[in-house]
Amino acid sequence: MTDTTDPAAMEPVVFIIDDDEAVRDSLAALVEVAGLSARTFDNALAFLHRHSPEQPGCVVADLRMPFMDGLELQDDLSRRGSGLPLIIITAHGEVSSAVTALRAGAVDFLEKPFDDEVFLRRVHEALQRDADQRRDRSAAATALAKLARLSPRERDVAGLMVEGCANKAIANRLGIGVRTVETHRANVLGKLDIRTVPELLRLWMRVP
């Protein structure tokens, strides 16, 4: 299912995946009372089939589920390049599974029954992480698009400017004249619509 809504304007959703209907409904009600949106699924495959990567939010998934368990879902999301934050919940305190989930980037591993306030704090942390990641990806995409305006030689000059090289040093490194460097330098700033090297550095650092 493809959502054509502008991602920047989309309300984040807490996706709750658990094969226990009572748990799904209880957690969804808790999330909605806290003023957040929730969608529930009885298995991970159903979630993966319907979820759009453009939709912001986080996932709350049970560790033990049919078809695909919580750790397998985490692996699948990672392979897809999804940065959607994940909270694993379980009725079975499995230390090895908790370590695996947390090392793979899960926000938390909560053992049922858990405190409602703790759960909601973790959900808010997950949503904030997702918002931060999406903002960073957007900034990186913008920076890449701007840097794509530069010619290969201008890109070389920009890289040396970021390193703090003066015009003469850039000329020596690239085997070109100082006046040519000055021209490229002016082109870099003009094409990127910036005025100073610190601005260039901030733009450069946004690119992964």
Secondary structure, DSSP 8 states (H G I E B T S, - for coil): ----S-GGG---EEEEE-S-HHHHHHHHHHHHHTT-EEEEESSHHHHHHH--TTS-EEEEEESS-SSS-HHHHHHHHHHTT----EEEEESS--HHHHHHHHHTT-SEEEESS--HHHHHHHHHHHHHHHHHHHHHHHHHHHHHHHHTTS-HHHHHHHHHHHTT--HHHHHHHHT--HHHHHHHHHHHHHHHT--SHHHHHHHHHT--
